[in-house]
Structure formats: C-alpha cells, structure tokens
C-alpha cells in the first residue's frame, strides 16, 4: 500500500504564522493586510483563515477584519489552560473520528515511554483492546513505530533495550535489527502502518504530529474487515491532523 507524505506540520506552521499576525492587531486586520504581512497568496491564506475560524482561533468582525477568537483566549490563559487544551483536543478528536470513520488516538513519547494521552471512539468505531500494554509493544503498533521513528538511533536502541520485542501475532517483527532497519528506511513524513502486528483482526496507521521537543503522533484503528478503507482513512487523517498539531503548538 503506497501512502502519501503527511503535511500537517507545514500547515500548522503556516496557520500559526497567520494567527500570530492577527494577534498583533488588537483592533483587527484585513485579509489584504494579512497577505502582505505573511507573504501568503489568496489561494494559501483563505484556507488557513477558514481553518482558524472553524477552530475558534480567529473571528471575523462585521466590517470583515479578523481578530483573535475565544478558543485562543482560553488556551492562552494560564488559568486552567491544561483543561482547556484537553477539551479542545477532545472536541477535535471526536470530529476527526466521525470524519475518518475509525477510532483515533493521540500518542506522545513521554519520559521514555509510549503514552496515549487522549482518544475518541464510539460503539460504531471501537478502540483497540489493549491486551498488551502499549508501553511495552511499541515495536508492534503503528503509533509506537511512529514515535520510535521520530527518535534518533540511540533513543530507539535505548527503548528496545528496556522493552523485549515479544511476538504478539504471526505478523509481529521480533528482530531489533530488522525493526531498526525499517525505521531508518521509513521517511519521517510517511504514515506508519500496523497490519495485524499488535492484534489479529486489527489494522492501524499513524502520522507524526510532533510539537516542540516531544515526539507525538495521531493514529487510527480499524477492524480487519474494513482494511480496504485504510488508505482513504489515512488520507483523511492526514488532511485533518493540522488542528490537533495547532492546538498542541499554541
């Protein structure tokens, strides 16, 4: 299965540039002025503005100027910022789950361990049954391999030295040499797959959403009978990952 490179990082960086420009103009700024100050043409600027408006980071006044929105105010406040971020991310994940038609997860590499920080599922899109702790099965999961792929060689070796590569299914890679070779060859912007490596009957994919110095990824899981939807689901995940990365970066 050939997967396209991810684009959320560049889109989030561009959106942040627009948002920072809006924030510097307390009384509002027109799209013409935004285009001049950011250097973005109309074809690039307008989709970014639509994204920022949809996420509540900017608002448009009656005279057409853009000002910062309530979502930015809540995330920018030191008081209860963490809860505001969780609420914002959960809303985005719920929407993404419905768009993709799959359970979706945010995972980050914190203090040397794989951690799922938030997820969104439903009766129609159930989450993966964590039958083996995700912290000890990074070698077999899409999200784990995505996070390991964002570490340097020594970081990967350190992780594998602390977690035995157990065979979870007949598809699981248990050779550290083979896994490290595949991670080295995997372009960092291309989604990572798990085709029944963690659990029989489940396929998964993950895309990187690193914000700051902490490796992170956005992942999805599907039952094997929906494997034919995987490529389309990953494409949708790619296109909609920017709001997640944007929230983490603000």
PyMOL commands that set and color helices and strands:
alter all, ss='L'
color gray80, all
select helices_A, chain A and resi 8-23+31-38+42-54+70-76+81-100+134-136+138-140+142-149+153-162+176-185+224-239+242-249
alter helices_A, ss='H'
color red, helices_A
select strands_A, chain A and resi 58-60+66-68+103-110+113-120+192-195+202-208+216-223
alter strands_A, ss='S'
color yellow, strands_A
deselect
rebuild
show_as cartoon
